[in-house]
Amino acid sequence: MVEQVFNAESAGPAVVNLTLPLGRITVVSDPKVERARVVLQTEDTTGPGADAVRRATIRHRFGRRMSVQVPEIPGAVMMSGTGNRVTQTVSTVGVGQVVTGLTFVNG
């Protein structure tokens, strides 16, 4: 597992901007927490996902604003679905790369 933790510079409420081109975001609001925190983690220990978590960066502005950016993973494909709908997000697909497993239903 690869994990990286980013903390706000100041205590109290914060404005958080998270750029995450691929993955899942869970937001937890707890009045007992004094400082905003972003935890990035992947079960991978090597490969593009682990590299993206390691290369993530943070920038602080005006004490209570933090911006965390996770770099894109070239060639990444993510699918999610609920009920009868499936959303597929394709990041960079280069010339000669093939995306498989697509099924079109009703157009």
trRosetta pair geometry for C-beta under 8 A, 3 or more apart (Angstrom, degrees):
i j d omega theta_ij theta_ji phi_ij phi_ji
1 41 6.2 5 -179 -171 105 106
1 42 6.9 175 -151 88 62 45
1 43 5.6 -42 -100 -129 81 39
1 44 7.8 84 -117 54 37 28
1 45 6.7 -20 -9 -77 19 80
2 41 6.8 171 89 -147 51 58
2 42 5.3 2 54 53 94 91
2 44 6.5 -27 11 86 109 70
2 45 6.3 142 -41 -121 92 42
2 49 7.8 158 45 120 126 81
2 50 4.3 119 -4 -141 149 86
2 53 4.8 141 114 80 116 139
2 54 6.2 -61 -178 -52 139 89
3 39 6.7 -13 -165 -173 103 91
3 40 6.8 157 -154 87 51 56
3 41 4.2 -6 -103 -101 85 97
3 53 7.2 -56 -108 167 17 139
4 39 7.7 163 84 -155 44 48
4 40 4.8 -5 58 59 89 105
4 41 7.6 179 22 -74 55 58
4 53 5.5 169 5 167 112 87
4 54 6.8 156 -50 -102 133 34
4 56 5.7 168 80 53 150 122
5 37 6.4 -12 -170 -172 97 107
5 38 7.3 159 -156 84 49 51
5 39 5.2 -12 -106 -106 80 74
5 40 7.7 -163 -76 25 35 68
6 37 6.9 157 83 -158 51 56
6 38 4.5 -5 58 57 103 99
6 39 7.9 -163 26 -73 66 34
6 40 7.6 39 -3 -6 101 102
6 56 7.6 -109 -40 125 128 119
6 58 4.4 156 -143 -72 136 144
6 66 6.9 163 141 168 118 137
6 68 5.3 166 52 -97 161 124
7 35 5.6 30 -170 134 102 127
7 36 7.3 144 -160 87 52 56
7 37 5.1 -18 -104 -105 70 83
8 11 7.8 139 94 -84 115 23
8 14 4.5 -114 -106 -90 153 158
8 16 7.7 -92 -75 -82 111 98
8 35 5.1 -158 55 -176 99 86
8 36 4.0 69 -27 53 129 92
8 37 7.1 -99 -3 -64 81 47
8 60 7.5 121 -153 -117 56 108
8 64 6.9 23 -172 -137 129 47
8 66 5.1 -125 -105 -29 76 138
9 60 4.8 62 -22 -143 127 153
9 63 5.8 -111 84 -144 117 50
9 64 7.9 -109 59 -70 89 33
9 66 7.4 160 -3 -76 82 108
10 14 7.3 154 70 -87 87 104
10 35 7.4 -179 105 -124 30 94
10 63 4.4 39 -25 174 141 91
10 64 5.3 -60 61 -76 129 71
11 34 4.8 -32 -142 163 108 95
11 35 5.1 -71 -107 -76 61 85
12 34 7.6 -13 -43 -176 37 63
12 35 7.9 15 19 -97 37 54
12 64 6.6 -49 88 -111 103 120
13 36 7.8 51 -170 -48 31 112
13 64 6.7 38 96 -165 63 129
14 35 7.7 48 -27 -167 135 53
14 36 3.7 -90 43 -11 140 143
14 64 4.9 -150 -115 -173 66 74
14 65 6.9 164 -168 -89 81 26
14 66 6.1 7 173 9 131 103
15 64 6.4 75 12 129 81 86
15 65 4.7 -14 65 -111 104 79
15 66 7.5 162 84 27 57 58
16 36 5.7 -162 -62 175 121 145
16 38 6.6 155 -158 -62 134 115
16 65 8.0 180 -78 -155 32 50
16 66 5.5 -11 -114 68 71 92
16 67 7.8 157 -164 -89 48 37
16 68 7.2 -3 -170 7 94 103
17 65 7.5 21 -3 -176 103 91
17 66 7.3 -165 31 99 71 47
17 67 4.3 -11 67 -114 110 81
17 68 7.3 171 88 27 58 59
18 25 6.6 137 97 -118 145 134
18 38 6.3 166 -96 -128 119 140
18 67 7.9 -174 -75 -156 33 49
18 68 5.0 -4 -114 64 74 101
18 69 7.9 176 -158 -81 42 38
18 70 7.8 22 -178 -4 83 100
19 67 7.6 27 -7 -179 100 89
19 68 7.2 -162 30 98 68 55
19 69 4.4 8 52 -122 118 74
19 70 6.3 -160 98 32 71 66
20 23 5.1 -78 168 53 119 113
20 25 6.1 153 45 -65 152 108
20 70 5.0 39 -113 35 63 128
21 70 6.6 -136 15 92 80 95
21 71 7.7 -31 12 144 127 27
21 72 4.5 7 35 -105 171 74
21 73 7.0 -174 87 12 120 74
21 76 7.4 113 119 65 109 143
21 91 6.0 69 155 -101 123 127
22 52 7.9 0 55 146 107 174
22 72 7.5 90 -8 -143 105 60
22 73 5.6 -61 30 25 145 116
22 76 4.9 -58 -75 140 163 150
22 78 5.2 172 -144 -40 94 135
22 89 7.3 -174 -105 100 80 125
22 91 6.3 -60 -56 -41 121 133
23 70 7.4 0 10 88 140 163
23 78 7.7 -108 -40 -105 27 152
30 33 4.6 88 76 -12 98 105
33 36 7.7 83 135 -87 123 35
33 37 7.4 -115 -169 10 130 106
36 66 6.5 -171 93 26 130 134
38 58 7.6 165 50 -98 129 119
38 66 7.4 -157 -9 117 122 131
38 68 4.8 -116 86 -24 166 163
40 53 4.9 179 132 -138 116 93
40 56 5.5 99 23 0 169 167
40 68 7.5 -170 -45 165 121 136
40 70 6.4 158 -127 -85 145 123
41 53 6.8 66 -115 -135 20 149
42 49 4.5 172 -158 145 160 113
42 50 5.7 -137 77 -80 132 58
42 52 7.8 84 -31 63 148 97
42 53 5.2 -148 2 -31 111 141
44 47 5.1 -85 -174 52 138 113
44 49 4.4 109 28 75 146 116
44 50 4.3 -123 110 -44 104 98
45 50 5.9 38 155 -98 12 152
46 50 5.5 -82 -118 42 8 151
47 50 5.5 92 55 18 65 102
47 51 6.9 -121 110 -7 31 97
48 51 5.6 -57 -142 38 29 113
48 52 6.3 33 158 -24 65 104
48 73 4.5 96 155 -151 122 110
48 74 7.3 -127 -134 46 137 68
48 75 7.8 -128 -88 61 169 100
48 76 7.0 -160 125 -71 144 104
49 52 5.8 -52 -149 30 30 111
49 53 6.8 27 154 -15 63 102
49 73 6.5 -4 -78 -98 55 149
50 53 5.9 -54 -152 35 33 109
50 54 6.4 31 152 -17 65 109
51 54 5.7 -58 -148 40 32 112
51 55 6.1 17 158 -9 68 113
52 55 6.0 -65 -141 45 27 101
52 56 6.9 54 152 -53 61 86
52 70 5.4 54 162 178 102 97
52 71 5.4 -139 -135 64 81 80
52 72 7.7 -102 -119 113 123 10
52 73 5.3 -61 -57 -70 140 96
53 56 5.8 -26 -158 -12 34 117
53 70 7.0 -13 -93 -133 45 113
55 70 7.8 100 83 -152 79 55
55 71 5.2 -21 103 9 124 127
56 68 6.3 17 173 -179 114 93
56 69 6.5 176 -154 88 70 45
56 70 4.6 -26 -102 -99 104 68
56 71 7.2 -142 -85 -2 52 74
57 68 7.3 175 89 -149 41 52
57 69 5.4 -8 58 56 86 94
58 66 6.1 -14 -167 -171 105 102
58 67 6.9 148 -157 79 54 50
58 68 5.1 -19 -100 -99 81 74
58 69 7.8 174 -84 17 34 69
59 66 7.3 156 79 -156 45 54
59 67 4.7 -13 58 59 94 102
59 69 7.8 19 1 -2 102 108
60 63 7.3 39 169 -93 110 16
60 65 6.9 129 -165 82 52 62
60 66 5.5 -22 -104 -102 67 76
60 67 8.0 -167 -76 21 24 73
61 65 4.2 -33 69 79 91 118
61 66 7.6 179 23 -80 72 30
61 67 7.1 34 -2 -8 111 107
62 65 5.2 44 53 15 97 111
72 76 7.3 -149 179 21 76 125
72 91 5.6 167 -169 -162 110 135
72 92 6.7 89 144 -7 134 110
73 76 3.9 71 87 -44 106 131
73 91 6.3 106 69 65 68 164
74 91 6.9 -141 -128 120 24 118
74 92 4.7 -43 -139 71 68 128
74 94 7.3 25 176 -34 110 111
75 91 6.9 -5 48 82 12 100
75 92 6.0 -41 -45 88 42 81
75 93 6.3 88 -122 -105 57 52
75 94 6.7 -41 -80 2 95 95
75 97 6.0 -137 -125 -144 106 162
76 90 7.9 167 95 -156 55 44
76 91 4.3 33 58 28 88 130
76 92 7.6 55 25 39 71 70
77 88 6.9 -10 -171 -171 95 98
77 89 7.4 163 -156 85 48 54
77 90 5.3 -9 -112 -112 83 73
77 91 7.2 -132 -70 21 42 77
77 93 7.7 43 -68 -77 102 110
77 99 5.9 137 -88 -131 151 110
78 88 7.3 162 85 -154 48 52
78 89 4.9 -6 60 58 96 100
78 91 8.0 56 -1 -20 94 97
79 86 6.1 0 -171 -178 103 108
79 87 7.1 163 -151 84 54 49
79 88 4.9 -16 -102 -104 85 78
79 89 7.8 -174 -79 23 39 65
80 86 7.2 167 88 -154 34 64
80 87 5.5 -10 62 58 82 95
81 85 6.1 -177 -148 97 81 51
81 86 3.8 -30 -91 -102 118 71
81 87 6.8 172 -83 15 59 64
82 85 6.2 -2 62 60 67 93
88 102 7.5 -23 -58 -110 171 95
90 93 5.6 -20 169 -29 120 119
90 99 6.5 -41 -115 -96 132 155
93 97 5.1 -141 -170 82 78 125
93 99 6.1 -47 -121 -44 147 113
94 97 4.9 86 59 -7 72 120
99 102 6.6 57 121 -37 98 117
104 107 6.7 -94 169 115 111 20
